[in-house]
Each structure stands twice: as C-alpha cells, then as structure tokens.
C-alpha cells in the first residue's frame, strides 16, 4: 500500500518563518519611554517624608488603640457581664444591642474623621512630595 506524500513547500529564502510571520516583533509606534521613576529611597530619608509619616501616625495609632480597647471592652462585657448586657432599655432593645450597633457607628465615625484628617493634613503634603520627586509644576 502506498501512502500519499506531500511535497515540501517551496523555499522562501534563508530566513526562518513561522506561520507566515517574518517581521520583527519590535514596535515602532510606541510613545517614547517615560522618565525614570523617582528616587524612593532618597524620598524615604527626607525630613518631609518623615514628618508626613509622623503626622499620619499621630492620628492612626491613637485611633487604633481607642477602637481596639472599645472592641475588647464590648467583647469582655458580652462574655463576663451578660446580665448587664441584657438590661432592657426599651422594648426588645437592650444594652448589648446598643453597644453592638455602636461598634458599627464608631467604625463609620473613625472613617469619616480619618478622611477629613487625610484631606486636610496628609494629602496636601503627599502631593507636594510627589511634585518635588517627579518635577511636576505646582498648580
């Protein structure tokens, strides 16, 4: 039995091709490269950046400690003082329910306070550091 054989494709020269692709993958229509990234280690060592971090910590650390104490107090009260938490304030609403909902309210209040603090204190300084690092003009 004879098998049908296929003749090889005609020679196209010496360049290697794959699926009729014989062009370079280099793109010539790309925009020019952007300037080098800012020197982040130098920025991190700057006095302005250290002051920015200190300003941020003055808000975040006390708020974190305050919230964790508030949360732990709620958990301890729920675990060890169930009769206190069960005191009815009105209808079916007791102290435990009010304090539990207070956890959500306090989270929203802390978030709102942080957003205002960041907009007033952190963001303008961070934008100034960014402009200095990248050489952008001030608005």
Buried (B, 14 or more C-beta within 10 A) or exposed (E): EEEEEEEEEEEEEEEEEEEEEEEEEEEEEEEEEEEEEBEEEEBEEBEEBEEBEEBBEEBBEEBEEEBEEBEEEBEEBBEEEEEEBEEEEEEEEBBBBBBEEEEEEBEEEBEEEBEEBBEEBBEEBBEEBEEBBEEEEEE
